[in-house]
Amino acid sequence: MLYVFGRPPILPLIASTVTIIFGGLTLITGDPMWVQIKVTIFNTLVALMLWMGLRTGHNFFHFVFGKTFHYTPEGWRKLTRNVAWFFLFTAVINEAVRLGFNGVEIWTTDHVFTGIDIWVLFKLFIVMPLTALFFWWQVRIMQQYRLPEPSPVRAQQHTST
Protein backbone atom coordinates (compact mmCIF):
# COMPACT_ATOMS: atom_id res chain seq x y z
CA MET A 1 0.00 0.00 0.00
CA LEU A 2 2.79 2.40 0.89
CA TYR A 3 4.55 1.81 -2.41
CA VAL A 4 1.47 1.64 -4.63
CA PHE A 5 -0.77 4.30 -3.06
CA GLY A 6 1.74 6.35 -1.09
CA ARG A 7 0.13 5.67 2.30
CA PRO A 8 0.35 2.88 4.86
CA PRO A 9 -2.38 0.22 5.03
CA ILE A 10 -4.67 2.03 7.47
CA LEU A 11 -7.10 -0.68 8.60
CA PRO A 12 -4.45 -3.38 9.27
CA LEU A 13 -2.30 -0.78 11.03
CA ILE A 14 -5.14 0.23 13.37
CA ALA A 15 -6.24 -3.37 14.01
CA SER A 16 -2.73 -4.61 14.72
CA THR A 17 -1.99 -1.71 17.08
CA VAL A 18 -5.17 -2.36 19.08
CA THR A 19 -4.43 -6.10 19.15
CA ILE A 20 -0.89 -5.54 20.43
CA ILE A 21 -2.10 -3.18 23.16
CA PHE A 22 -4.84 -5.48 24.43
CA GLY A 23 -2.70 -8.60 23.97
CA GLY A 24 -0.01 -6.90 26.02
CA LEU A 25 -2.52 -6.04 28.74
CA THR A 26 -3.62 -9.69 28.77
CA LEU A 27 -0.03 -10.89 29.16
CA ILE A 28 0.85 -8.29 31.80
CA THR A 29 -2.24 -8.84 33.94
CA GLY A 30 -2.78 -12.53 33.18
CA ASP A 31 -6.47 -11.71 32.63
CA PRO A 32 -7.95 -12.90 29.29
CA MET A 33 -10.76 -10.38 29.71
CA TRP A 34 -8.58 -7.81 27.91
CA VAL A 35 -8.43 -9.87 24.72
CA GLN A 36 -12.15 -10.51 24.95
CA ILE A 37 -13.18 -6.87 25.40
CA LYS A 38 -10.79 -5.76 22.66
CA VAL A 39 -13.26 -7.17 20.17
CA THR A 40 -16.13 -5.24 21.71
CA ILE A 41 -14.22 -1.96 21.97
CA PHE A 42 -12.62 -2.20 18.52
CA ASN A 43 -15.81 -3.20 16.71
CA THR A 44 -17.85 -0.51 18.46
CA LEU A 45 -15.28 2.18 17.67
CA VAL A 46 -15.06 1.09 14.03
CA ALA A 47 -18.86 1.19 13.72
CA LEU A 48 -18.95 4.68 15.26
CA MET A 49 -16.13 5.87 13.01
CA LEU A 50 -17.95 4.56 9.94
CA TRP A 51 -21.20 6.27 10.94
CA MET A 52 -19.41 9.53 11.71
CA GLY A 53 -17.75 9.37 8.32
CA LEU A 54 -21.14 8.97 6.68
CA ARG A 55 -22.53 11.93 8.63
CA THR A 56 -19.59 14.19 7.77
CA GLY A 57 -19.24 13.09 4.14
CA HIS A 58 -15.86 11.41 4.68
CA ASN A 59 -16.51 7.80 3.71
CA PHE A 60 -13.74 5.70 5.24
CA PHE A 61 -14.11 2.74 2.85
CA HIS A 62 -14.05 5.00 -0.18
CA PHE A 63 -10.88 6.64 1.15
CA VAL A 64 -9.17 3.31 1.87
CA PHE A 65 -10.42 1.21 -1.05
CA GLY A 66 -11.46 3.84 -3.62
CA LYS A 67 -8.39 3.36 -5.80
CA THR A 68 -8.88 -0.41 -5.84
CA PHE A 69 -12.66 -0.76 -6.12
CA HIS A 70 -14.90 1.51 -8.14
CA TYR A 71 -18.45 1.99 -6.86
CA THR A 72 -21.07 4.69 -7.02
CA PRO A 73 -21.38 7.04 -4.03
CA GLU A 74 -24.62 5.24 -3.09
CA GLY A 75 -22.77 1.90 -3.15
CA TRP A 76 -20.03 3.23 -0.86
CA ARG A 77 -22.67 4.59 1.53
CA LYS A 78 -24.59 1.30 1.65
CA LEU A 79 -21.43 -0.76 2.14
CA THR A 80 -20.28 1.52 4.94
CA ARG A 81 -23.68 1.48 6.63
CA ASN A 82 -23.97 -2.32 6.40
CA VAL A 83 -20.46 -2.90 7.73
CA ALA A 84 -21.07 -0.45 10.59
CA TRP A 85 -24.20 -2.37 11.61
CA PHE A 86 -22.35 -5.68 11.30
CA PHE A 87 -19.50 -4.45 13.50
CA LEU A 88 -21.95 -3.22 16.11
CA PHE A 89 -23.81 -6.55 15.98
CA THR A 90 -20.58 -8.53 16.49
CA ALA A 91 -19.61 -6.25 19.40
CA VAL A 92 -22.95 -6.93 21.09
CA ILE A 93 -22.84 -10.70 20.59
CA ASN A 94 -19.22 -10.76 21.72
CA GLU A 95 -20.24 -9.17 25.01
CA ALA A 96 -23.25 -11.48 25.33
CA VAL A 97 -21.04 -14.56 25.01
CA ARG A 98 -18.23 -13.12 27.14
CA LEU A 99 -20.54 -12.18 30.00
CA GLY A 100 -23.01 -15.03 29.52
CA PHE A 101 -20.35 -17.72 29.86
CA ASN A 102 -18.11 -15.96 32.39
CA GLY A 103 -17.24 -18.47 35.13
CA VAL A 104 -19.11 -21.31 33.40
CA GLU A 105 -17.59 -24.78 33.21
CA ILE A 106 -19.10 -27.38 30.93
CA TRP A 107 -17.97 -30.93 31.57
CA THR A 108 -17.78 -33.43 28.74
CA THR A 109 -16.53 -36.99 28.91
CA ASP A 110 -12.91 -36.03 28.40
CA HIS A 111 -12.65 -32.25 28.68
CA VAL A 112 -13.82 -29.29 30.75
CA PHE A 113 -14.76 -26.21 28.73
CA THR A 114 -14.42 -22.92 30.60
CA GLY A 115 -16.03 -19.63 29.65
CA ILE A 116 -12.84 -18.65 27.80
CA ASP A 117 -12.91 -21.93 25.84
CA ILE A 118 -16.52 -21.30 24.88
CA TRP A 119 -15.69 -17.73 23.83
CA VAL A 120 -12.80 -18.95 21.64
CA LEU A 121 -14.98 -21.66 20.07
CA PHE A 122 -17.70 -19.07 19.49
CA LYS A 123 -15.20 -16.79 17.73
CA LEU A 124 -13.84 -19.63 15.58
CA PHE A 125 -17.00 -21.47 14.63
CA ILE A 126 -19.68 -18.77 14.73
CA VAL A 127 -18.15 -15.32 14.23
CA MET A 128 -15.54 -16.22 11.60
CA PRO A 129 -17.97 -18.06 9.29
CA LEU A 130 -20.61 -15.38 9.89
CA THR A 131 -18.08 -12.70 8.92
CA ALA A 132 -17.11 -14.57 5.75
CA LEU A 133 -20.78 -15.01 4.85
CA PHE A 134 -21.53 -11.36 5.56
CA PHE A 135 -18.72 -10.07 3.34
CA TRP A 136 -19.59 -12.55 0.59
CA TRP A 137 -23.11 -11.11 0.72
CA GLN A 138 -21.71 -7.56 0.58
CA VAL A 139 -19.63 -8.38 -2.50
CA ARG A 140 -22.78 -9.70 -4.18
CA ILE A 141 -24.76 -6.58 -3.24
CA MET A 142 -21.99 -4.22 -4.35
CA GLN A 143 -21.98 -5.62 -7.89
CA GLN A 144 -25.02 -3.48 -8.69
CA TYR A 145 -23.08 -0.33 -7.71
CA ARG A 146 -19.91 -1.17 -9.59
CA LEU A 147 -18.50 1.44 -11.96
CA PRO A 148 -16.33 0.58 -14.94
CA GLU A 149 -12.64 0.72 -14.12
CA PRO A 150 -10.96 3.84 -15.49
CA SER A 151 -8.85 3.13 -18.52
CA PRO A 152 -5.09 3.67 -18.08
CA VAL A 153 -5.09 6.34 -20.81
CA ARG A 154 -7.89 8.36 -19.14
CA ALA A 155 -6.28 7.90 -15.74
CA GLN A 156 -2.95 9.27 -17.04
CA GLN A 157 -4.70 12.20 -18.74
CA HIS A 158 -6.65 12.93 -15.56
CA THR A 159 -3.52 12.97 -13.36
CA SER A 160 -1.51 15.11 -15.80
CA THR A 161 -4.12 17.89 -15.98
N, C-alpha and C positions, 0 to 999 in steps of 0.2 A: 504494500500500500504506500509506504513511504517513497519508494522509487517510482512507482507508476503514477500515483496521484499527488505526490508531494506532501502527504500528511500521514501520521501514524494511524494504524488501525484502531479507531476510537473505541468501538464496543468491546473487542477483546482486551484492550488496555484497561478499560474501566472494570470489566468483570474479573480480570486476573488480579488487579490491585485489591478489590474488595475481598476476593477469595484468600489472598495472602494475609490480609489484615485479620479476617475472622479465623482463618486456619491458625495463624499465630496466636490469637487469643485462646483458641481451643488448646493448643499445645502448652501455652504458658499456665493456664488455669487448670488444665486437665478436665474441663467441663465441655462435653460435646454440644451443649446448648448453643454455643457460639456459632458452630457450623450450621446448626439447624435454623437459627434465626437469621443467619446471613441470607438465606433464600427468601425469607419473608421481607426483610428490609430491602434487599436489592430489587426484588420484583416489584415491590410497592413503589420504590423510588423511580424505577424505570417507567412504570405505568404513569406516575405523576409527571415525569419529565416529558413523556410522549404527549399527554393531554395538554400540558402547558405549551409545548411546541405547536400543537394544533390551534390553541387559543391565540397565540402570538404570531402565527403565520410562519413559524420557523420549523418546518417539518424535519424531524431528526432523520428519519429513514431516507427521505429524499436527499438530504445533505450527505449522508454516509454512503448510500447506494446509488445515487442519481447518475453517476458516470458509468455505472455497470448495468443497471436496469433502467428501462425507459417506459414510464407509465404516465398517464394523464394526472393532473393535479387531484382529480376526484379519486383516482386509484390510490395515490399516495396517502390521501386522507383516510380512505377506508382501511387500508392496510395498517396504518398507524393506530387508528381507533380500535380495530380488531385485536391487534397485538397488545395494546394497552389493557383492554378488558381481559385478555388471556393471562397477562402477567399478574393482574390483580386477582384473578380467579386462582392461579397457582399459589399466590401468596396466602390467600385465605385457606385453601385446602392444606397447605403446608402447616399452617398454625393449628388447624383442626387435628391433623394427625399427630403433630408434635405434642400438643397439650392433651389430646384424647388418649394417647398411649403412654404418657409420661408415668413412669413407675410400674407399668404393667409387665408382667412376666407370663408368657404363654408356654406351657410345657407340652412338648411332643414326646414321642417315644424315645428319641435319641438326642434331643436338643431343647434348650430353653431359649426362647426368643424374648429379648427385653424390648422396651419401648424404642430404644435406639435401633435395634435390629429391624423392628417393624417399620420405622421411619425410612431406613435405608432401602428395605425391600419395596416400600411404597414409592420411593424416588425412582428405583430401577425399573420396576415392573408396571407402574401406573403412570407416573409423571413423564418419564422418557418416551414411552410409546404414545401417550396423549400429545406430547409436544410435537413429535414427528407427524402424527396424524393432523394436528392443527396446522402446521406449516405446509403440509402437502395440500390441505384444503385451501390455504391462502394462495398458494401458487396457482391452483386451479381457478380461483376467483379472480386473481390478478390478470389472467390471460385476456379478459374482456377489456382491460384498461391499458393494454400494452400498446406502445407507440412503435412505429418502425425505427430501427436503429439508424442514427445519422450516418450518411455515407462518409467515407474518409475524405473525399474531395470537399464536401460541404463543411465538414468539421474543420479542415485546414483553412478554408476561406473564412469561416466564422472567427477562428482564433487570430487570423492575421489582420482582420479589420478592426 
